[in-house]
Amino acid sequence: MKFFRNLRQNLLREGKFSKYLLYALGEILLVMIGILLAFQVDKWNDQRLNRVEELKYYNNLKGDLEQQRRVINGQVEHNGRYLGIFKYALEVSTQGDRSQQDTLIATVPGLFEYSDFDQSGNIYETLVNSGDIKLLENTDIIKGIRGIEWRYQYMNRMENIHWDVILDFVSSWAANNFNFIKKQPISSEILYSYEFQNILVLLQRVMEEKDVIYRAAIEEIDLLIKEVEEEIKKGK
């Protein structure tokens, strides 16, 4: 710094004003470049830190999605098992096959079985409220999160409908027509009645719709996990 100060003073003493002005402009330019570099370094550092947080979020998201996929797969299995039982029971009942009466009796307690994923949290809303959405540079991942959130909402609606069917139709029918202590119907003909068949049809339709939405959610989860994994690989 002393060297530059002496240089400026010498230029002034010698009357070299034009060189002094050029030197002064050069010095100002150097200061500006230094400031810009400092800002750029800060920006790079902020971007690096944001990227670290972004990758941390992706890793957490991947773990959450994998857990949700396992839970939904369990619901698919549970829902599918009883859906198959109800389809067979409906076939036996409508055909009036009295030799399969024990099968129909065993079906009645299963009418109360109910798959329930019950995803109550809102992933996208939490992402926005926490401010983490500002960290995510990949807009496809954000869209994927919103798509899965819609699937979960639809899934919950169908599960609520299923529960309403159990409360409004299955419970009243079973209370009036089936002795759960003896595990027997009040009358064997009840198992071949249109009321029992209507319940099986209603449950079948709701459960088939649940199966579709469960599987669609799993497909979307798999696609989003793949997208997240690609981002994680880029960060390594």
HUJONOR-V876377 format. One record per helix or strand of 2 or more residues. SS is the DSSP state (alpha for helix, beta for strand). FROM is the first residue (numbers start at 1). LEN is the number of residues. If there is no record, write none. Layout:
BEGIN
ss: [SS SS]
from: [FROM FROM]
len: [LEN LEN]
END
This chain:
BEGIN
ss: [alpha alpha alpha alpha alpha alpha beta beta alpha alpha]
from: [2 17 98 123 132 139 178 184 188 194]
len: [12 79 13 8 4 39 2 2 5 41]
END
